[in-house]
Amino acid sequence: MIYLASQSPRRCELLAQIQVNFQQLSVDVDETPFLNEAPVDYVSRLALMKAQVGFRQSQAHYPVLGADTSVICDGVIFGKPQDAEDAKRMLSQLAGKTHQVMTGVALVSANSEQVLVNQNRVTFRPLSVLEIERYVATGEPLDKAGSYAVQGLASVFITQIVGSYSGIMGLPLYETALLLAQAQVPVWTTSL
Ligand SMILES: Cc1cn([C@H]2C[C@H](O)[C@@H](COP(=O)(O)OP(=O)(O)OP(=O)(O)O)O2)c(=O)[nH]c1=O
């Protein structure tokens, strides 16, 4: 059994997909990037912080998993949009270009703290102003890093992915399984 320090329904769905026995834990951390913080450092710091705060909160009974996803476009970190206007601005930046998606995943237990970063490249076809407006009006972008969901309506905008679908969606399952194996937490492959 582990705790997942996350409010994200996508992370729950992905962790359940590999048959991990877990309970959700609610943690609150300041997600403001440091000045000039490199994206890889930012997502690993946030993932670790979520897991550490969760571990303290849970009174150290079980290992705690935390994750953080950011979209990086032209060197700028895009988190979740502030509002619909912010989502439109991000989507018009992503249109017709390739950007990066990074997810940090961390596991904290009594005797160890491990973090891995999963990195991907995603290419969007060009988008019209109307498409961006219609997409934002669906509400899908509002709680997603970079203002889109690979697993949702935005799938029709994506021409190419280089990397891991689960990592883009918010929890890279290859890296997660590695961390869980190190901590002797069972996933579906453990009994093979
Ligand atoms: C790029 C992308 C992100 N996302 C989501 C995953 C995350 O929920 C969210 C990124 O924001 P995060 O700040 O990483 O996570 P969160 O605030 O939703 O959840 P928590 O901190 O409680 O774990 O964006 C998708 O669902 N699909 C995508 O294609």
The ligand as a Gaussian input file, in Angstrom:
#p B3LYP/6-31G(d) Opt

LIG

0 1
 C       -0.127000      18.022000     -20.636000
 C       -1.252000      17.375000     -19.867000
 C       -1.459000      17.611000     -18.525000
 N       -2.492000      17.034000     -17.848000
 C       -2.746000      17.312000     -16.419000
 C       -2.041000      16.343000     -15.454000
 C       -2.046000      17.116000     -14.162000
 O       -3.278000      16.828000     -13.446000
 C       -2.036000      18.582000     -14.606000
 C       -0.698000      19.233000     -14.331000
 O       -0.741000      19.914000     -13.130000
 P        0.105000      19.490000     -11.858000
 O        0.361000      20.752000     -11.087000
 O        1.269000      18.644000     -12.246000
 O       -0.899000      18.555000     -11.035000
 P       -2.319000      18.867000     -10.392000
 O       -2.330000      20.201000      -9.719000
 O       -3.405000      18.586000     -11.399000
 O       -2.431000      17.691000      -9.325000
 P       -1.561000      17.447000      -7.982000
 O       -0.575000      18.562000      -7.801000
 O       -2.589000      17.383000      -6.887000
 O       -0.904000      16.107000      -8.206000
 O       -2.274000      18.578000     -16.028000
 C       -3.360000      16.152000     -18.497000
 O       -4.306000      15.629000     -17.878000
 N       -3.144000      15.881000     -19.822000
 C       -2.136000      16.443000     -20.546000
 O       -2.008000      16.162000     -21.747000

